[in-house]
Amino acid sequence: MSQAIASRPLVSLAMPETGAARLLTQGFLVLAGTLVLTLSAKTKVMLGPVDLSLQTLAILLIAACLGTRLAVATLLLYLAEGAMGFPVFQSTPEKGIGLAYMAGPTGGYLIGFVVMAAIAGYAADRGWDRNIVKLFGAMLVAEVAMMALGFGWLTVLIGTEKAWTFGVLPFIVPDLIKVALAACLVPAGWAALRGLGIAR
């Protein structure tokens, strides 16, 4: 197997090489990804006073499986759905919908999701999704980038101290756990496929 083929993300195993079938498959994967993101946003885990979703875990897994281009396309379509007023985000419709919601406290994190997908997908494109250590490092960078954008926008809205206290600090440990979980699941998936003779 060539290095180019070996470095493709997981989705390449089921992706037609060319033609309309490839485009249809890509479109289906992107649309399905937005559904997964919506479901993960609505799946809430209570950790003390903090209301967490599984969305960052879903983003990391989608990016690692789809690669940069399809992962970013998935996140952009997801944001477009939200901008059009579909209740795809964690606190919609109860806390607003559309662009008004996106300009609120979560706006920086939403933009950060795209950056997160790009970084994790970039790692998968280079074959790092086979190595737990490399993938964890890339996903950690993706997580920090997302949190930095969220923190930056919150700082504009509510000030630095409150942004750190309410927008970053409660999420550090839970998000580290999600990064570690994603970094373990994807290489484990590759190992299982190799064991079945489906991948190398």
ABEGO torsion letter per residue (X at the ends): XBAAAAABBAAAAABBABEAAAAAAAAAAAAAAAAAAAAAAABBBBBEABBBBAAAAAAAAAAAAAEAAAAAAAAAAAAAAAAAGBBABAAOAAAEBEAAAAABAAAAAAAAAAAAAAAAAAAAAAGAAABAAAAAAAAAAAAAAAAAAAAAAAAAAAEAAAAAAAAAAAAAAAAAAAAAAAAAAAAAAAAAAAAAGABX
